[in-house]
């Protein structure tokens, strides 16, 4: 798994991808590994597919397929076919295209909502105190 991640890093470095794309691809690849989908025969294809998915979800317009085929030594046709399988196994929903964004910022959103509720309650209390006086 380390060598596959190293290969993805080589592709990202060669094509100057944003680091967030690489981080998402690592997360997707590890999710597939934990779901016991990754085996010796499809690990390179799944890694390439995860990098392609991360690039598409984050709206990165850099072409990486040729570099992926060189570094991972697999055919581009197989990577594209594996991309759809990986997308299905990662359980993305067609309605919420920003689901990867939501997964990473869920804690931030919860904290923001708590702060907003605290601020609103504090504002209501202050407004009540001012109104009573």
Beta strands, then each sheet from edge to edge (+ up, - down):
end
